Amino acid sequence: MWIYNLAQNTNDSLIVSWKLQYVKDNKFYVGFTKDLKKRFDEHNKGIVSSTVFRRPLKLIYYEACLNETDATGLKRMEPVD
């Protein structure tokens, strides 16, 4: 899977707001993280309790934010089914 290596960015406070889609029912999960690849893998491996029973998931959108306030603002604006 291709995910831009955000670790190359020198800004340690970079936060990624992202949207996953459940393959089974096409509903969505929205979140934010500092390590997109690690967090996506955790969701698909069943490590995250909020998505463990709805796997597999696919990443359909992500956006880099300069801080957590911006990332959580995007999360609140996003309608979730």
C-alpha positions in Angstrom: 0.0 0.0 0.0 1.3 3.5 -0.8 1.2 6.0 2.0 3.4 9.0 1.9 6.2 8.6 4.5 5.3 11.4 6.9 8.3 10.6 9.0 10.4 12.4 6.4 8.7 15.6 7.4 10.8 17.6 9.9 7.8 19.0 11.6 7.2 16.6 14.6 3.8 18.1 15.3 2.4 17.1 11.9 -1.0 15.3 12.4 -2.9 13.4 9.8 -6.7 13.4 9.7 -8.0 10.4 7.7 -11.0 8.5 6.7 -11.4 4.7 6.5 -14.2 2.8 4.8 -15.5 -0.5 6.0 -15.4 -3.0 3.1 -18.4 -5.0 4.5 -21.0 -2.2 4.7 -19.3 0.8 3.1 -19.7 2.9 6.2 -16.9 5.2 7.4 -14.5 5.7 10.3 -12.7 9.1 10.8 -9.7 9.6 12.9 -6.4 11.4 13.3 -2.8 10.3 14.1 0.9 11.2 14.0 1.7 7.9 12.2 -0.7 7.0 9.5 0.8 3.8 8.4 1.1 2.4 11.9 -2.4 3.4 12.9 -3.9 2.0 9.6 -2.1 -1.3 10.2 -3.4 -1.4 13.8 -7.0 -1.0 12.6 -6.7 -3.7 9.9 -4.9 -6.1 12.4 -7.8 -5.9 14.9 -5.8 -4.1 17.5 -8.2 -1.1 17.7 -11.4 -2.0 19.6 -13.7 0.4 17.7 -13.1 -1.2 14.4 -12.1 -4.8 15.3 -15.4 -6.4 14.2 -15.8 -4.3 11.0 -12.6 -5.3 9.3 -11.3 -5.2 6.6 -10.9 -1.4 6.1 -9.6 0.7 3.3 -8.0 4.1 3.4 -10.0 6.5 1.2 -8.7 9.9 2.3 -6.0 11.6 4.4 -4.9 15.2 5.0 -1.9 16.5 6.8 -2.5 19.2 9.4 -0.1 21.4 11.3 -1.6 20.6 14.7 -4.1 18.5 16.5 -6.7 21.3 16.7 -6.9 21.5 12.9 -7.0 17.7 12.6 -9.8 17.3 15.2 -11.7 20.2 13.5 -11.7 18.2 10.2 -12.9 15.1 12.1 -15.9 17.0 13.6 -16.8 18.4 10.2 -16.9 15.0 8.6 -20.3 13.2 8.5 -19.9 9.6 9.7 -22.5 6.9 8.7 
